[in-house]
Amino acid sequence: MQFTIHPVTWHDGEPLLRAVREAVFIREQGVTPELEWDGLDESSHHVLALSNAGQAIGCGRILPNAHIGRIAVVPDWRGRKVGTAILEGLLAYAGNKGFPEVDLDAQVHALPFYQNFGFVAEGEVFMDANIPHLKIRMKL
Ligand SMILES: CC(C)(COP(=O)(O)OP(=O)(O)OC[C@H]1O[C@@H](n2cnc3c(N)ncnc32)[C@H](O)[C@@H]1OP(=O)(O)O)[C@@H](O)C(=O)NCCC(=O)NCCS
């Protein structure tokens, strides 16, 4: 494996977590900074992926209410199971916390990524930050 996964607090990981999310959500996907920095990071548990060279290449977070979000992998590293490892790290945290289930607002294009884990979609497609989303949920 050419990368590692690290559980981090916002306090410890902020610059690297910000770098990934700025690259993927703000610059690549056009999410506004106001929507991206929603004030929920300090209370969230974060997972950070680092390449063996020490570069921040991916991230994700889970809120105290078991809502997962902000999963991102920088373009050069996609398709190499970094996203899978990040989501596994978040699900392991949720399991340790005893959460009965987790939910997520998934971008529709990424649905197959989440369905591989057993997430099930519910309801109608909705727009968030001008991107189509579906609510998905999984029992733990
Ligand atoms: C979605 C994302 C996090 C996936 O990360 P990744 O590291 O490329 O994913 P993995 O390599 O772990 O993929 C595992 C499986 O998920 C599926 N998958 C991954 N990305 C997918 C995509 N964009 N569309 C459809 N299926 C996808 C594939 O089946 C893949 O299996 P395979 O490698 O055997 O083909 C990444 O593409 C990304 O950051 N996209 C931009 C930001 C984004 O949309 N985040 C999701 C917010 S809800």
The ligand as an SDF file (V2000), in Angstrom:
LIG
                    3D

 48 50  0  0  0  0  0  0  0  0999 V2000
  -15.8800    9.3240   -4.8040 C   0  0  0  0  0  0  0  0  0  0  0  0
  -14.4010    9.2190   -4.4240 C   0  0  0  0  0  0  0  0  0  0  0  0
  -14.2300    9.6450   -2.9600 C   0  0  0  0  0  0  0  0  0  0  0  0
  -13.9770    7.7430   -4.5860 C   0  0  0  0  0  0  0  0  0  0  0  0
  -12.6290    7.6200   -4.1310 O   0  0  0  0  0  0  0  0  0  0  0  0
  -11.6030    6.5890   -4.8130 P   0  0  0  0  0  0  0  0  0  0  0  0
  -10.3970    6.5000   -3.9660 O   0  0  0  0  0  0  0  0  0  0  0  0
  -11.4100    6.9470   -6.2380 O   0  0  0  0  0  0  0  0  0  0  0  0
  -12.4600    5.2300   -4.7300 O   0  0  0  0  0  0  0  0  0  0  0  0
  -11.9210    3.7260   -4.6730 P   0  0  0  0  0  0  0  0  0  0  0  0
  -10.6890    3.5850   -5.5000 O   0  0  0  0  0  0  0  0  0  0  0  0
  -11.8240    3.3270   -3.2420 O   0  0  0  0  0  0  0  0  0  0  0  0
  -13.1650    2.9900   -5.3810 O   0  0  0  0  0  0  0  0  0  0  0  0
  -13.7650    1.8320   -4.9040 C   0  0  0  0  0  0  0  0  0  0  0  0
  -14.9080    1.4630   -5.8290 C   0  0  0  0  0  0  0  0  0  0  0  0
  -15.9000    2.4830   -5.8410 O   0  0  0  0  0  0  0  0  0  0  0  0
  -16.4180    2.6570   -7.1800 C   0  0  0  0  0  0  0  0  0  0  0  0
  -16.2080    4.0660   -7.5440 N   0  0  0  0  0  0  0  0  0  0  0  0
  -15.2630    4.9090   -7.0830 C   0  0  0  0  0  0  0  0  0  0  0  0
  -15.4240    6.1420   -7.5790 N   0  0  0  0  0  0  0  0  0  0  0  0
  -16.5230    6.0880   -8.3470 C   0  0  0  0  0  0  0  0  0  0  0  0
  -17.2020    7.0580   -9.1100 C   0  0  0  0  0  0  0  0  0  0  0  0
  -16.8340    8.3560   -9.1630 N   0  0  0  0  0  0  0  0  0  0  0  0
  -18.2830    6.6410   -9.7960 N   0  0  0  0  0  0  0  0  0  0  0  0
  -18.6700    5.3780   -9.7260 C   0  0  0  0  0  0  0  0  0  0  0  0
  -18.0560    4.4010   -9.0190 N   0  0  0  0  0  0  0  0  0  0  0  0
  -16.9970    4.7640   -8.3260 C   0  0  0  0  0  0  0  0  0  0  0  0
  -15.7420    1.6820   -8.0470 C   0  0  0  0  0  0  0  0  0  0  0  0
  -16.6020    0.5630   -8.1380 O   0  0  0  0  0  0  0  0  0  0  0  0
  -14.5080    1.2920   -7.2820 C   0  0  0  0  0  0  0  0  0  0  0  0
  -14.1800   -0.0350   -7.4550 O   0  0  0  0  0  0  0  0  0  0  0  0
  -13.0410   -0.4580   -8.5540 P   0  0  0  0  0  0  0  0  0  0  0  0
  -11.8130    0.3020   -8.1460 O   0  0  0  0  0  0  0  0  0  0  0  0
  -12.9480   -1.9320   -8.3500 O   0  0  0  0  0  0  0  0  0  0  0  0
  -13.5920   -0.0300   -9.8530 O   0  0  0  0  0  0  0  0  0  0  0  0
  -13.5030   10.0940   -5.3590 C   0  0  0  0  0  0  0  0  0  0  0  0
  -13.8070    9.7640   -6.6910 O   0  0  0  0  0  0  0  0  0  0  0  0
  -13.6640   11.5930   -5.1630 C   0  0  0  0  0  0  0  0  0  0  0  0
  -13.0470   12.1900   -4.3000 O   0  0  0  0  0  0  0  0  0  0  0  0
  -14.4990   12.2470   -6.0100 N   0  0  0  0  0  0  0  0  0  0  0  0
  -14.6580   13.7120   -5.9350 C   0  0  0  0  0  0  0  0  0  0  0  0
  -15.3190   14.1450   -4.6460 C   0  0  0  0  0  0  0  0  0  0  0  0
  -16.6460   13.4500   -4.4370 C   0  0  0  0  0  0  0  0  0  0  0  0
  -17.4710   13.3790   -5.3160 O   0  0  0  0  0  0  0  0  0  0  0  0
  -16.8430   12.9430   -3.1980 N   0  0  0  0  0  0  0  0  0  0  0  0
  -18.0430   12.2340   -2.8420 C   0  0  0  0  0  0  0  0  0  0  0  0
  -18.9390   13.1390   -2.0910 C   0  0  0  0  0  0  0  0  0  0  0  0
  -20.4710   12.3170   -1.7130 S   0  0  0  0  0  0  0  0  0  0  0  0
  1  2  1  0
  2  3  1  0
  2  4  1  0
  2 36  1  0
  4  5  1  0
  5  6  1  0
  6  7  2  0
  6  8  1  0
  6  9  1  0
  9 10  1  0
 10 11  2  0
 10 12  1  0
 10 13  1  0
 13 14  1  0
 14 15  1  0
 15 16  1  0
 15 30  1  0
 16 17  1  0
 17 18  1  0
 17 28  1  0
 18 19  1  0
 18 27  1  0
 19 20  2  0
 20 21  1  0
 21 22  1  0
 21 27  2  0
 22 23  1  0
 22 24  2  0
 24 25  1  0
 25 26  2  0
 26 27  1  0
 28 29  1  0
 28 30  1  0
 30 31  1  0
 31 32  1  0
 32 33  2  0
 32 34  1  0
 32 35  1  0
 36 37  1  0
 36 38  1  0
 38 39  2  0
 38 40  1  0
 40 41  1  0
 41 42  1  0
 42 43  1  0
 43 44  2  0
 43 45  1  0
 45 46  1  0
 46 47  1  0
 47 48  1  0
M  END
$$$$
